[in-house]
Every structure is written in C-alpha cells, then in structure tokens.
Amino acid sequence: MKKRYNHSMIENFLQLLKKICEGDEFSWQTLKKFFDEKKLSADEQVQAFSYIKQAARRNVYAMYAQALLYDIGLGAKQDLEMSFILMREAAVLGHAAATYEVGRRFLFGMGIEQNYQNAFQWLIRAAESPYYYSAAMYHVGLIYEKGWGVLSDAAKAKEWMEKAAAKGYKP
C-alpha cells in the first residue's frame, strides 16, 4: 500500500531539513531518529540526502550534516573518507563540531590515517575556539595523558580534563 502524503507532512519534512541546514541539533537528531526507526521510505531518505547535499554547496551546517549522513550511511552509502573530506572542509570554514570531529578522526584513524600531530592541532583549535568545545578539551587532555604525539604531561592532562568537566563534558 502506498503512503499517502498530505501537504502538512511534506511541509513539516521540508522545515525539518531547513532547520538542519541552519545548524539545529534537535532537528538533526529527529532526522537521525527517523532513519534509525525506519520511518522514512527509501525515496524520502534519498530526498533528505539530496536536499542536504544541495544545501551543502553554500552552507557550512548542511556540509556538516552531509558529512554525518555519509558517516553513518543514511540516505547514501556509508563512506568514511567522504565524511572526513566534508568534515575537514566544514572545519576550515569554522564549524566547531566539525573541527572537533576532524581532530578525533585523526586521533583514532577514522576515515583517515591516524596522525597524532594533526589530531592535536585540530583538537586544540576546537578546544580553544570561542565555542570552547568541551569534548575537544577532554581529548587534548587525553593526548597529554597518553603522550600521543606530545610529551606526556600529567599536569596539562589534568588541566584540560578539568576544563572539559567544568564545561559539562562527561567521558
């Protein structure tokens, strides 16, 4: 049996996609939940991906959302390398979460070859940004604690981890 769409359903779906492209985290989580719970038809999944991909040409939030879609294979085949490329591009344009993600991916070798020096550079950028990205602060602390690409420094590790905790980060 075919799904029947009414005007308000289509309008709501379009509004959800627009909000994602404006950087609204709740809308992203809602779309992800729709994918996870298989509430979207195959056509709707492709439409969502296409809409976000089109918006990503001119919008850093949409670029980040497109990277996340590639990352987990929603609306498109999972592609960690493409996800990384888009994340890095969004990070260069100043997207704080993307900056953190690029650092985390270098740190753990996700979609890119592991590189502690690059990880540290991206994570410190996110940790010291005006957004004070708490997860980045924690990972900078972890790098100092483990001595990954830097000299191990318990005092700096503690300092960064305390900053992250003060900003609400819970590992």
C-alpha positions in Angstrom: 0.0 0.0 0.0 1.4 3.4 -0.9 1.9 6.1 1.7 -0.4 9.0 1.4 1.2 12.4 1.9 -0.7 15.4 2.9 0.5 19.0 2.4 1.4 19.5 6.1 3.5 16.3 6.2 5.6 17.4 3.3 5.9 20.9 4.7 7.0 19.6 8.1 9.6 17.4 6.4 10.9 20.3 4.4 11.0 22.5 7.6 13.0 19.8 9.4 15.5 19.7 6.6 15.8 23.5 6.5 16.4 23.6 10.3 19.2 21.0 9.9 20.8 23.3 7.3 20.6 26.1 9.9 22.6 24.0 12.4 19.7 23.0 14.6 20.9 19.9 16.6 17.4 18.8 17.7 16.3 18.7 14.0 19.4 16.6 13.1 18.6 14.2 16.0 15.0 14.0 14.8 16.1 13.1 11.2 18.5 10.5 12.5 15.8 9.0 14.7 13.5 8.8 11.6 16.3 7.0 9.7 17.1 4.7 12.7 13.4 3.8 13.3 12.9 3.3 9.5 10.1 6.0 9.5 11.3 7.2 6.1 10.8 5.5 2.8 13.8 4.8 0.5 12.6 7.8 -1.6 12.4 10.1 1.4 15.9 9.1 2.5 17.3 9.9 -0.9 15.3 13.2 -0.9 16.7 14.1 2.5 20.2 13.4 1.4 19.8 15.2 -1.9 18.3 18.3 -0.2 21.2 18.5 2.3 23.8 17.8 -0.4 22.4 20.6 -2.5 22.4 23.0 0.5 26.0 22.0 1.4 27.3 23.8 -1.6 26.6 27.1 0.1 26.1 26.3 3.8 28.6 25.0 6.4 25.9 23.5 8.6 24.5 21.5 5.7 28.0 20.5 4.8 28.5 19.1 8.3 25.1 17.3 8.1 26.1 15.8 4.8 29.3 14.5 6.4 27.3 12.9 9.2 25.0 11.3 6.6 28.0 9.7 4.9 29.5 8.8 8.2 26.6 6.6 9.2 25.3 5.7 5.8 21.9 7.5 5.9 20.4 8.2 2.5 23.7 7.3 0.9 26.2 4.5 1.1 28.5 4.8 4.2 31.7 6.5 3.2 34.1 7.5 6.0 36.6 9.0 3.6 34.0 11.3 2.0 32.7 12.1 5.5 36.2 13.1 6.6 36.7 15.3 3.5 33.4 17.2 4.2 34.1 17.4 7.9 37.5 19.0 7.2 36.0 21.4 4.7 33.4 22.5 7.3 36.1 22.8 9.9 38.2 25.1 7.7 35.1 27.2 7.4 34.8 27.5 11.2 32.3 24.8 12.2 33.3 24.0 15.8 31.8 20.4 15.9 33.4 19.6 12.5 36.8 20.9 13.8 36.5 18.6 16.8 35.5 15.7 14.6 38.5 16.2 12.3 40.8 16.0 15.3 39.0 13.0 16.7 39.2 11.2 13.4 42.9 11.9 13.1 43.4 10.7 16.7 41.6 7.4 16.2 42.2 6.9 12.5 38.6 7.1 11.4 38.3 7.5 7.6 41.9 8.8 7.6 45.3 7.5 8.6 45.9 8.1 12.3 48.1 11.1 13.0 48.6 12.3 16.5 50.2 15.6 15.5 47.3 16.5 13.2 44.9 15.3 15.8 46.4 17.6 18.4 46.4 20.6 16.0 42.7 20.2 15.2 41.6 19.4 18.7 43.5 22.3 20.3 41.8 24.6 17.7 38.4 23.3 18.7 39.2 23.4 22.5 40.5 27.0 22.3 37.8 28.3 19.9 35.2 30.8 21.1 32.8 27.8 21.4 35.1 26.0 23.9 34.2 22.6 22.6 34.4 20.5 25.8 34.9 17.1 24.1 37.9 18.6 22.3 39.2 19.8 25.7 38.9 16.3 27.1 40.7 14.7 24.1 43.5 17.3 24.4 43.8 16.1 28.0 43.8 12.5 26.9 46.6 13.2 24.4 48.7 14.8 27.1 47.9 11.9 29.5 48.9 9.2 27.0 51.8 11.1 25.4 50.3 10.6 21.9 52.5 12.8 19.7 53.4 15.1 22.6 55.4 14.7 25.7 53.3 13.1 28.4 52.3 15.8 30.9 50.1 14.8 33.8 49.6 18.5 34.9 48.4 19.6 31.4 46.3 16.5 31.1 44.6 17.2 34.4 44.1 20.9 33.4 42.4 20.1 30.1 40.2 17.4 31.6 39.1 19.7 34.4 38.3 22.4 31.8 36.2 19.8 29.9 34.4 18.8 33.1 33.7 22.4 34.0 32.1 22.8 30.6 29.9 19.8 31.3 31.8 17.1 29.4 31.3 13.5 30.7 33.5 10.9 29.2 
